[in-house]
Amino acid sequence: MKLSFFGAAREVTGSCHFVEACGRKFFIDCGLPQGIDVELPLRFPVPAGEVDFVLLTHAHIDHAGRLPLLKKLGFKGKVYATPATCDLSSIMLRDSAHIQESDAEWQNRKAQRSGKQEVVPLYTVEDALAVIADFIPCEYERVITLAPGLTARFRDIGHLLGSACIELWAEEGGAMRKIVFSGDIGNANQPLLRDPVTVDEADYVVMEATYGDRLHDVPADYAAELAGVIRRTFDRGGNVVIPAFAVGRTQEILYFLRQVKERGLVSGHGDFPVYVDSPLANEATTVFLRHQDACYDEEGLDLLRRKVNPIGFDGLKLSLTAEDSKAINFLKEPAVIISASGMCDAGRIRHHLKHNLWRPECTVVFTGYQAHGTVGRALLEGASELRLFGETVYVKSEVVRLAGISGHADQAQLLKWAEGFRAAPKRVFIVHGESAVCDIFAALVEKGLNCPASVPEYGGVWDLGENRVLDAGVPLRPTAKRQRSASAAYARLLAIQQRLSALVGGASGWANRDLSKLTDQLASLCAKWER
């Protein structure tokens, strides 16, 4: 039984863990890196056609975003996830593919003018739709059989609607081993969502550590703190711009804004308008209401019983079309504008930053983690200017981080979850955290659980039968942001190399005529690029 790490290894993004057990090869998550400043390959450890299935902890793109690429390269298996994750992934993967196509189209317009080579999108909407058709919904707490000797169970981890930790049992050679993959562990007392469940036993644990070095500075009253930001901004005559992930964070903010309005916390500004400028967020909000019985906590269910929409209120305006979005920039009265993406690296939020960052009366409010290399991280770290749509925009607005509103558990909550194991695991693998944070949290886990804790490198391979490392992997190299498109292009080349290797490996039974034709074509291609 082997476990390998091809994402979220000393990084907070791109989760992708590869398991070989019971004669099967499969991934736990298959995420797309976002906003990082290291050179992260997008290669897979085996040809995509050899991957039997994928288990998905939740729908965020840094956990699910490589699935369309896997499909594009020949994946023929199924993707197992909770029903809510299936629905949210359908939305998010289509959106991610649209962004890939749009970015490639924009780069190609520039390439045509400068005579550069055409850019090919990492994957297309067609690829996304193809893998969406492979999803198999699995209810919480139900044990499913994946293959002889291999079973799994999804349990509510409270990070996002439908999010789960995954318990995996594998029986090989008469020995049973259990691995628990935490996924992203939710922040306790989040609106709408239940608190994370704990697991009482495991041989091995793969555990996230996003906030493994700090505690959340939790405000006594989220709604009151948010209202304070809105009130002082409106008093100046400015807009409140909130970059928010379309799935999860947007719905939480709407929950708090409903409280703000219900309690009359923004005095002097009447029934102020709130714009949700994200078709993706609007579609996701519908999914949140559809899965309320399976995923909402008792407080959310109580509101529904009283016929109160937890995430709806007077003054809420949904911006669906591009024309709706543009019209927001010409508002005569101050407004709250919620738009994606949450780290400001894509989507309509960049337009709203362009129109509001230079205005000292406005405020940009961040409510979640901002990864290294993202526009959001730059703003929080005091950037004085940004390049947006080919223009330099000076940062004159107030920039605020609203502490405590995080979808991730902090250090104390992470340790509490880990201490739920009745007996110490054989080893805990620390992932999904910045490098120094992983080291800090690994030391805490070793002390608290009295078991070894390892921080794997990219490509690291462990033999779980013997609890030993087979391949230490490689540290990821820092890279400038301008180099990332080249890295993605090289990743596609490596992926094609794997696909070609699989093709050649299966060609032994072909007719001699076809073998000769393929050989001549490959020889000609090599000769062209070896010049």
Secondary structure, DSSP 8 states (H G I E B T S, - for coil): -EEEE-SSSSSSS---EEEEETTEEEEE------S-SEE-----SS-GGG--EEE-S---HHHHTTHHHHHHTT--SEEEE-HHHHHHHHHHHHHHHHHHHHHHHHHHHHHHHHT------S--HHHHHHHHTTEEE--TT-EEEEETTEEEEEEE-SSSTT-EEEEEEEEETTEEEEEEE--S-B-TT-SSB---------SEEEEE-TBTT------S-HHHHHHHHHHHHHHHT--EEEE--TTTHHHHHHHHHHHHHHTT-STTS-S--EEEE-HHHHHHHHHHHHTHHHHB-HHHHHHHHTT--TT--TTEEE--SHHHHHHHTT-SS--EEEES-TTSSSSTHHHHHHHHTT-TT-EEEE-S---TTSHHHHHHTT-SEEEETTEEEE--SEEEE-TT--SB-BHHHHHHHHTT-SS--SEEEEESS-HHHHHHHHHHHHHHH-S-EE---BT-EEETTTTEEEE--B--EE--GGGHHHHHHHHHHHHHHHHHHHHHHT-TTS-HHHHHHHHHHHHHHHHHHH-
